[in-house]
Amino acid sequence: MTDVIIVGAGISGLVAAWRLEQEGLNVVLLEASSRTGGNVGTLSQDGCMMELGPYSFPASADAMWRLVEDLGIESSVVPARSAADKRYIFRDGRLHALPMSLRDFIATRLLSLRAKLRLMLEPFIPGGAREDDTAWEYFCRRFGVEAATYIMGPFVSGIYAGDVRRLGARAAFPKFWGFERDSGSMILGAMKYMRAKKKRLAAEGRVLHKGLFGFEGGMGSLTGALSSRIRGRIELNSRVLKADRIGGVYQIETGRERISAPSLLLAVQPHDAAALLENILPSVAPLLRRIPMAPVTLVHWIPAEADAGLLPPGFGFLVPRLYDVRVLGTVMASEVFSGRAPEGRQLFTSYYGGVLDPEFMQLSDDEVLKRLVQDHTIVAGREMHEPAFVKIMRYQSAIPQLAPDHPEIIADVRKLLSGAPGLVLAGNYLSGVAMNAAVDSGYAAAEELRAFLSGANPAEARAAS
C-alpha cells in the first residue's frame, strides 16, 4: 500500500521521499520531466561540466551540510578555488573588485568616499525594521543609497533575478532583516549571530565551514545520490493531470494510472501546486498564484582562443540595472571549480532575463548570442569574438519572487491546509529561494507527513524540524 504520493522530483521532493523511506513508509514519486533533480543538475557536453541551476552552496547552508552528512557523501564535496574569493561589480565602464578587507574597502573606487563613510556608520543608524520593508528600503536604510544601488541591487539580481524595489526584506532576506530587528544593526546582528553559531558548533564538536562548496561531479552528484537511495517507485514522464480527495483519501491521475494514498506532498512550483489543488482546496489556489516567478535564460559559453583573459579571474561579476547591458551577471565556472572546461580553456555561465527583463526569454538563439557578445564587450572594455562553444537553457518560471506580504500569504496557505489533513507543500517558494531552503523544506515536509501518518501533532512536527 502507498503511504505517500509525492508530486515533483526536484531537490525538495527527493529529500522528502528519501527521508520518508528511512521511516519505513512506502512512497510513490511522480515527476513530469524525464529526469529527477529539477533545476539542480549537471550536464556534461564537449568536455564541459555545466550546471542546470545552482553552482555552489555557502558554508552557512546548514540544511545542505545535514543532507551531505546524512547521505555520507562528504568525500565528494569540494571547496571553491581561492580565485572564487574575488567578485566584481560593473560600474561606469569597468569592473571593480568587491572589497573583502578593510584595506580593499578604503582603496576601492566602487563607492565614493561619501558612500564609504555612510556604510561605516551602519552600526550607529537607528534600527527601523518594518514588516512591509522592501529590500530596497531596507538596504538603503542600513547602507545608504549608493551602496544599495551598486552592491546590494546587483546582489539581489544575482540571487533572485528580481527587482530590489519589489522584493520584501523580511521575506527575501529574513536573516538580514532579523539582525536589524533584534540588534538594531545588520552588522552588529551578524557579529552576534556568528559568535553564537561558533559557540554552538564548538559545543557539538562540529567544524565551522568557510567559503563556497560544490561537488566533484557537479551539483547533479547530490540529486543523483538521493535518487539512487530511493528504493520505491520513481515515475518519470508522469505528469499529474488531476488531484482529488475523496473520503479522506488522496487520488492522483496521470496519463497512465490512478494512485491513491492517505497523504500527498506537492513539491512543485506554486502555480503548478495551485492547479492541482483546485479540487482539493480551491481557496488555496489563488494565494499560490499570487507568488510571481522570474524567467531566466542561462548561457554557458567558452570564449574564443583570442579572448583568453577577457575577464579577470574570480567568481564572476554582477551588473546594476542602470546600463545598456542586459546580462545580470556571469559566473566564471572554470575559475570556481576544476574540471569544468576542456584543458586550457575557460567556461563561463551568463544569466539573463528576470522580472525586469522578461522579454529576453523570447529572443532567438542568434539574438541571445549577439547580445552576449555585445554585453561582454562593454563589460570587458575590449572587443569580444564569437564564443567557441555556446549552450543556451531557458526557464520560464525559474525563481520565486518573495514580496513584502509573502510571509502572510504562506501563513494563510498553511492555515487552509488544515482543512485537508495529510496534504503538505514543499519547495523553495515557501521560505527562501536558495537550494538550502529547498533542502530544508524537504526535511520539514517529510517530518510533517511522518507525524501525520503516525498520529502525532503535525504542528509540533513542523516546529521540531
LOPA-230841 format. One record per residue (C-alpha): x, y, z. Coordinates in steps of 0.1 Angstrom, whole numbers. Layout:
residues N
BATI,X,Y,Z
...
//
This chain:
residues 465
BATI,0,0,0
BATI,12,35,-8
BATI,16,58,22
BATI,26,90,5
BATI,23,103,-31
BATI,49,129,-39
BATI,44,151,-69
BATI,77,166,-81
BATI,112,151,-80
BATI,132,183,-76
BATI,155,185,-46
BATI,127,191,-21
BATI,107,161,-33
BATI,138,138,-34
BATI,148,148,1
BATI,113,141,14
BATI,110,108,-4
BATI,143,95,9
BATI,136,106,45
BATI,101,90,44
BATI,115,58,32
BATI,140,58,60
BATI,110,59,83
BATI,97,27,67
BATI,70,44,46
BATI,60,34,11
BATI,64,63,-13
BATI,55,69,-50
BATI,74,98,-65
BATI,59,113,-97
BATI,79,136,-120
BATI,66,152,-151
BATI,100,155,-168
BATI,125,129,-180
BATI,149,133,-151
BATI,150,139,-113
BATI,165,169,-96
BATI,146,197,-112
BATI,169,227,-117
BATI,196,211,-96
BATI,216,190,-120
BATI,248,188,-142
BATI,251,184,-179
BATI,283,171,-195
BATI,289,180,-231
BATI,320,186,-253
BATI,343,185,-223
BATI,322,209,-203
BATI,305,203,-170
BATI,276,227,-169
BATI,251,233,-140
BATI,214,234,-148
BATI,209,259,-119
BATI,229,264,-87
BATI,267,263,-90
BATI,276,260,-53
BATI,264,264,-18
BATI,278,286,10
BATI,294,275,42
BATI,263,287,61
BATI,239,263,44
BATI,231,241,74
BATI,205,220,57
BATI,229,212,29
BATI,255,201,53
BATI,230,180,71
BATI,220,163,39
BATI,256,157,29
BATI,263,141,63
BATI,231,121,63
BATI,239,107,28
BATI,275,101,38
BATI,289,118,7
BATI,313,143,25
BATI,342,130,4
BATI,326,143,-28
BATI,323,178,-15
BATI,350,202,-29
BATI,358,237,-18
BATI,358,265,-44
BATI,392,276,-56
BATI,408,306,-39
BATI,402,326,-71
BATI,365,325,-63
BATI,370,348,-34
BATI,372,377,-59
BATI,339,390,-71
BATI,333,420,-94
BATI,307,447,-99
BATI,304,466,-131
BATI,302,504,-126
BATI,308,533,-150
BATI,325,513,-177
BATI,348,490,-157
BATI,348,460,-133
BATI,355,468,-97
BATI,366,440,-73
BATI,342,438,-44
BATI,363,448,-13
BATI,368,419,10
BATI,390,436,36
BATI,393,470,53
BATI,423,479,32
BATI,404,470,0
BATI,374,489,12
BATI,394,520,17
BATI,411,517,-17
BATI,381,507,-38
BATI,366,530,-64
BATI,334,510,-65
BATI,320,535,-40
BATI,326,572,-34
BATI,342,585,-2
BATI,308,597,10
BATI,292,563,4
BATI,320,546,23
BATI,316,568,53
BATI,278,562,52
BATI,283,525,51
BATI,307,526,80
BATI,280,544,100
BATI,257,514,97
BATI,261,502,134
BATI,251,537,145
BATI,220,541,123
BATI,189,535,144
BATI,171,503,137
BATI,137,506,119
BATI,128,471,107
BATI,92,471,94
BATI,73,441,82
BATI,64,458,50
BATI,100,468,42
BATI,111,462,6
BATI,146,450,1
BATI,154,485,-14
BATI,141,503,17
BATI,160,480,40
BATI,194,482,22
BATI,191,520,17
BATI,183,524,54
BATI,212,502,66
BATI,239,511,40
BATI,228,542,21
BATI,215,547,-14
BATI,248,544,-33
BATI,259,511,-16
BATI,223,498,-21
BATI,225,507,-58
BATI,259,494,-67
BATI,263,465,-42
BATI,230,452,-29
BATI,210,458,-60
BATI,232,436,-82
BATI,234,411,-53
BATI,196,409,-54
BATI,196,404,-92
BATI,221,377,-89
BATI,201,357,-63
BATI,165,364,-73
BATI,167,377,-108
BATI,143,402,-92
BATI,136,438,-85
BATI,151,451,-53
BATI,122,476,-51
BATI,95,448,-51
BATI,111,421,-30
BATI,103,420,7
BATI,132,424,31
BATI,116,402,57
BATI,106,375,31
BATI,136,375,8
BATI,163,383,34
BATI,149,371,67
BATI,182,367,84
BATI,194,402,74
BATI,161,417,84
BATI,161,399,117
BATI,196,412,125
BATI,182,448,124
BATI,151,439,143
BATI,169,421,171
BATI,201,441,173
BATI,193,474,157
BATI,220,469,131
BATI,228,444,104
BATI,265,444,111
BATI,261,440,148
BATI,234,414,144
BATI,256,394,121
BATI,285,395,145
BATI,263,384,174
BATI,249,356,152
BATI,283,343,142
BATI,295,343,178
BATI,265,322,188
BATI,270,299,159
BATI,306,293,166
BATI,298,286,203
BATI,270,261,193
BATI,292,243,168
BATI,321,240,192
BATI,297,225,218
BATI,285,200,193
BATI,321,192,182
BATI,315,204,147
BATI,336,225,123
BATI,326,259,112
BATI,329,258,74
BATI,340,288,54
BATI,337,298,18
BATI,318,281,-11
BATI,314,244,-19
BATI,303,222,-47
BATI,306,186,-57
BATI,334,169,-76
BATI,309,157,-103
BATI,288,189,-102
BATI,256,196,-83
BATI,240,166,-101
BATI,260,144,-78
BATI,238,153,-50
BATI,205,147,-67
BATI,219,116,-82
BATI,229,103,-48
BATI,194,110,-35
BATI,177,93,-64
BATI,199,62,-61
BATI,189,58,-24
BATI,152,58,-31
BATI,140,22,-33
BATI,104,29,-41
BATI,87,39,-73
BATI,101,69,-92
BATI,78,75,-122
BATI,94,98,-148
BATI,75,114,-177
BATI,45,112,-154
BATI,25,144,-154
BATI,-3,146,-129
BATI,-35,156,-147
BATI,-58,157,-117
BATI,-57,156,-79
BATI,-86,150,-56
BATI,-95,139,-21
BATI,-124,115,-16
BATI,-133,101,17
BATI,-101,112,33
BATI,-80,95,6
BATI,-60,114,-20
BATI,-63,103,-56
BATI,-39,113,-83
BATI,-45,107,-120
BATI,-17,106,-146
BATI,-19,97,-182
BATI,-12,61,-173
BATI,-28,54,-139
BATI,-47,64,-108
BATI,-29,62,-75
BATI,-44,66,-40
BATI,-28,73,-6
BATI,-37,88,28
BATI,-12,116,23
BATI,0,138,-5
BATI,31,161,-9
BATI,31,187,-37
BATI,68,195,-43
BATI,62,216,-74
BATI,62,253,-83
BATI,35,273,-67
BATI,14,278,-99
BATI,15,241,-106
BATI,5,233,-70
BATI,-24,258,-74
BATI,-37,239,-104
BATI,-36,206,-85
BATI,-54,220,-55
BATI,-84,233,-74
BATI,-105,202,-65
BATI,-90,196,-30
BATI,-86,231,-15
BATI,-98,257,-41
BATI,-93,285,-16
BATI,-55,279,-16
BATI,-50,281,-53
BATI,-55,320,-56
BATI,-30,325,-29
BATI,-3,304,-46
BATI,-9,322,-79
BATI,0,355,-62
BATI,36,343,-60
BATI,54,356,-91
BATI,81,336,-108
BATI,111,351,-126
BATI,121,338,-161
BATI,158,332,-165
BATI,180,323,-195
BATI,213,306,-188
BATI,241,308,-214
BATI,271,285,-209
BATI,300,295,-231
BATI,337,291,-238
BATI,355,322,-251
BATI,373,321,-284
BATI,410,315,-280
BATI,416,351,-290
BATI,396,361,-259
BATI,418,344,-233
BATI,419,367,-203
BATI,388,385,-214
BATI,377,388,-178
BATI,398,390,-146
BATI,400,357,-126
BATI,374,353,-99
BATI,339,340,-91
BATI,323,364,-116
BATI,306,397,-119
BATI,272,414,-114
BATI,257,444,-132
BATI,234,471,-116
BATI,202,476,-136
BATI,215,511,-148
BATI,233,505,-180
BATI,227,493,-216
BATI,238,458,-205
BATI,212,431,-203
BATI,233,404,-186
BATI,225,401,-149
BATI,259,386,-142
BATI,284,360,-153
BATI,299,331,-133
BATI,334,321,-143
BATI,327,284,-137
BATI,361,270,-145
BATI,377,295,-121
BATI,355,284,-93
BATI,359,246,-96
BATI,383,224,-115
BATI,372,200,-143
BATI,345,224,-157
BATI,361,230,-191
BATI,385,213,-216
BATI,421,216,-206
BATI,435,251,-211
BATI,400,267,-218
BATI,375,286,-196
BATI,338,280,-191
BATI,315,309,-182
BATI,278,310,-174
BATI,258,342,-180
BATI,224,349,-166
BATI,197,369,-184
BATI,161,379,-180
BATI,145,382,-146
BATI,115,402,-137
BATI,130,434,-151
BATI,137,419,-185
BATI,112,391,-191
BATI,112,398,-229
BATI,147,382,-231
BATI,130,348,-229
BATI,116,354,-264
BATI,149,360,-281
BATI,162,335,-307
BATI,195,317,-301
BATI,212,340,-326
BATI,198,371,-308
BATI,210,357,-275
BATI,245,351,-289
BATI,246,386,-303
BATI,236,401,-270
BATI,261,380,-251
BATI,290,393,-273
BATI,277,429,-271
BATI,273,429,-233
BATI,307,413,-226
BATI,324,437,-250
BATI,311,465,-229
BATI,319,449,-195
BATI,354,438,-205
BATI,362,471,-222
BATI,375,453,-253
BATI,361,437,-284
BATI,349,402,-278
BATI,348,375,-306
BATI,320,349,-310
BATI,324,322,-284
BATI,339,288,-293
BATI,311,270,-276
BATI,275,280,-265
BATI,248,262,-247
BATI,215,280,-240
BATI,190,270,-214
BATI,157,287,-208
BATI,135,286,-177
BATI,101,303,-180
BATI,94,300,-142
BATI,128,298,-125
BATI,129,318,-93
BATI,100,327,-69
BATI,97,364,-60
BATI,90,369,-23
BATI,71,402,-19
BATI,67,420,14
BATI,34,402,21
BATI,48,368,12
BATI,50,355,49
BATI,13,363,53
BATI,4,345,21
BATI,23,314,32
BATI,7,317,67
BATI,-27,318,52
BATI,-19,288,30
BATI,-8,268,60
BATI,-40,276,79
BATI,-61,265,50
BATI,-41,233,46
BATI,-55,222,80
BATI,-88,216,61
BATI,-71,187,42
BATI,-51,166,67
BATI,-22,147,52
BATI,-17,174,25
BATI,17,191,26
BATI,36,215,4
BATI,73,217,-2
BATI,96,239,-23
BATI,118,270,-23
BATI,89,294,-26
BATI,78,288,10
BATI,106,304,29
BATI,136,312,6
BATI,149,305,-29
BATI,183,291,-21
BATI,189,254,-25
BATI,195,252,12
BATI,159,264,17
BATI,146,238,-7
BATI,165,210,11
BATI,152,222,45
BATI,117,223,30
BATI,121,186,20
BATI,132,176,55
BATI,103,196,71
BATI,77,181,48
BATI,89,146,55
BATI,87,151,93
BATI,52,166,90
BATI,40,136,69
BATI,56,111,92
BATI,39,128,122
BATI,5,127,104
BATI,8,91,95
BATI,18,81,130
BATI,-10,101,145
BATI,13,128,161
BATI,7,165,160
BATI,18,180,126
BATI,23,215,141
BATI,47,200,167
BATI,64,182,138
BATI,69,214,119
BATI,84,231,149
BATI,107,201,156
BATI,120,200,120
//
